[in-house]
Amino acid sequence: MFDVTLLLKIFLVPALILIASLAGNRWGPVVSGWLVSLPFTSAPVILFLAIDQGKAFASSASVGVILGLASITFFAFAYSWLALRCKGAGWPYPLLLGSGAFFLLTFVFVGISLPPSAAFAGVVLFLILAYRFLPNTPSEAGSSPPVAQWEIAFRMVAATALVLLITQASTALGPRLSGLLTPFPVYVSVLASSTYRLNGPVPAAQLVRGATLGLFTPAVFFLIVSTTIVQLGIESSFGLAIAATPLTHAFAYRLLKPER
């Protein structure tokens, strides 16, 4: 008998990442950053957790995802400044220290318990402040070369591996740590690193800035899921969250557009 959820994990996640990669090739790194901040990885993880572990587990994990968005923001802040200030160090340097910033804030959040509304309000405030102080570099002339097919394939594999790892380890990690680790910026870090290698630190910082602005969308998405999934069920909760996604992301794009 086939495991339907396993098949969904194997085929749905890489399909979503492929779509995002091809769109990034079409519109460039700034829009790529905005686009990949959509919950392409975290939403399937929480969906599978809801199916595998139950609605209450998924609700608690969703609050962890909301808090994890602050960790992504900390990653983006550290990555952008290090990439621009330490240009001679190469692309691994900001990636490693940015990832360290993510795990540092995640460690802090492990001991913090907040209701969904408080977590959402705190993360939104953190996003606004961080975005205000992120380096805003001018757009450079010319278009970026398309990302190679092997890099797109690597992103698809990495995202799928993350979904499988988190969902399989969820019983041992528990809902809070599963949620906090789910937003780890695998896709953003891989995309930023490849952009750095291809075009230098400035486009990479622009990509990360766009991704940070787009984080308002997953914040709204998981606020809806965390507050409705137990009462309304999986289908209705995710349906509401998905319906709100294009509106929230379009608003973020309007804020981003003058910087392009």
N, C-alpha and C positions, 0 to 999 in steps of 0.2 A: 504494500500500500504506500502510495506516494505521500510524503510530508509536504502539504500545500504551503505552509508558512516558510519552509526551507526553500522551496522553489521560488516563492515571492522574493525572499531575501537575495537569492542568487541572480535573479533576472531583473527585478524592479530597480534595485539600487544602482547597478551599473548603467541601466538604461537612462535613469535620471541624470547621472553624472555625464554620460555621453552627450545628452542634449545640452547641458550647461557648457560643456567644453566646445562643442560646435558653435554655439551662440557666442562664446567668448572669442573664438577665431574670427567671427564675422564682425563684431563690434569693438574689439580691442580690450586691453587690460583693465581700464577704469570700469567699464560696464561689466566686465567679467567679475570684478570684485563685488559689485552690487548684486549680480545675478547669483553667485555662489553662496551668498549669505542666506539664500532661501534654505529652509530646513530639509535639503535633499537627503541628508544622512540621518539627522536626529529624528525627523518625523517617522521614517520607517522603523527606526529603533524603538520608539515609544509605541508605535502601532503593534509591533511584534511582541513587545513586553505586555501590552494589554491583552493580546491573544494568548500568550504563553503563561503569564503570571497573574492576570486579572486586572480589573478596572481600578481598584484602589492602589495597587502597585504602580500602575501607569500614571495615576494622578500624582502620587508622591514623587515619582521619577520626573514628571513634567516640571514640578517646582524646582527640582535639582537642575534641570536643563535651563530654566530661566536664570538661576544663579550662575550657571556655567557660562552664560552669555557675558557676564562681567569678566570672567576669566579670559574669554576670547578677546574682549576689549583690552584687557591688560596685555595679552599677547600682541595685539595690533599696535598698541602704544609703544611697547618695547621694541618690536620688530622695526617699525617705521623709523624711529629715532636712531636706532643702532645702524640700520641699513644706510642712512644718509650721513651719519656722523663718522662711521668707520668704514668708508668705501673700500679701503685697501685690504680689509680683512676677508673679503669674499662672501659669497652667499651663505655658507654654513653658519657663520658667526651670528647674524641676527636671528636665524632660524632656531639655533640651539638655545640662545638666551631668551628669545621670545617664548619658546616652549617651556623653559624653566619658569618664566613669569606666570604662564597659564597654570602649571602645577602648584606653584606657590600659593596663588589665590584659591585654587581648588582645595588645597589642604586647610586653608582658613575656613572655607565654607562647610567643611565636613562637620564641624561642631556647631553650626548655626542652623536653627530651625525657624522658618518663617512661613506664614500663610501665603497663599499665591498672590494676593493683592499687594502685600507688603514687599514680597520679593520682586514683583513686577515694577512697582514704583521705585524701589531702590536701584534696580538695574537700569531703568530708563534714565534716572538722574545721572547715574554713572556714565551711561552712554553719551549723554549730552555734554557732560564735562570733558570726557575723554576726547570726543570728536572736536570739541572746541580747541583743544591743545595738541591735536595731532598735526604733524607737519603738513602744510598745504603747499605742495610744489606745483609750479605752473606746468600745464600740459605741453609736451614736446611735439614738434611738428613731425609728420610722417606717421605711417601706420606700422604697428608691430607685426612681425612675421607670424604666420599661424603656428600653433603648437604642433609638434610632431605627433604622428599617430601613436608611436610607442609611449609618449608621455601621457596621452589620453588614455591609453590602455592601462598604464600604471595607476592613474588616478582612479579608474574604475575598479581595479583590483584592490587598491588601498581602502576605498570607501566601503566596498563589500566586506573586506576583512574586518573593518571596524564594526560594522553592523553585526556580523557573525560573532565577533569576540564579545561585544557588550551583551548581546542577547543570551549567548551561551553562558557567560559568567555572571549573569544578573542574580542568580540565586545566591551565590557566594558574596557578591558585592553589596546586595541589598538595593532598595529603590533609590535612596539618596545618592550613594556613590555612583550607581549606574547613571543616574541623571546628570550628575556633575561632570562625569567623564565623557558622556555622549557628545557634547558640543566640541570636543577637542578638534581644532581646526586642521584636520588632515588635508582636506581639499584646498583650503586657503593657503596653507603652508606649502603644499606641493606646487600650487599654481604660482604663488609669489616667488618661490625658489627658481622655478623654470623661467619666469619673467625676468628675474634678476640675472640669471645666466645668459639669457638671450639679449636683453636690452639694458641691463644695468639697474642700479638701486632706485633711481627716480621712478620709473614705471612700476616697479615692485611696491614702492611706498604708496603710489597712487592707487594701485589695486587694493592694497590693504585698507586704505582710507575709504574707498568705495564699499568694501566688505563691511567695515564698521558701521557705516550709515545704514546699510541694509539689515543690521541686526535688530532693528525695531520690529521687523516682520516676524522672525521666530519668537520674539518676546510676546507679541500679541497672540501668535499661534498657540503657544504653550500655556498662556494664561487662560485661553478658552478651553483647551483640553483639560487642564488641571482642575478647572472649576465646574466642568459640565460632564465629564466622562462617566462619573459614578451615577449621576442622576439620569442622564439622557442616553447613555450607552455609547459604544464605540463608534458606530456608524454616524449617529447624529452629531456627536462631539467633534469628530474629525471632519465631518461635512461642514459644520459651522466654521471651524478653524481654516479649512481650505477656502471657503467662500470669502473670508476676511483677508486672505493672503494677497491677492492682486491689488486690492485697495490700499493696503498698508505699504506694499512694495512700490506701487505707483507714486504714493506720497513721498517716499524716500527718494525715488528717482527725480522727482521735481526739485528736491533740495540739492541733489547731486548735479543735476544738469548744468547749472551755471558754472560749475568748476571744470567741466569737460573742455 
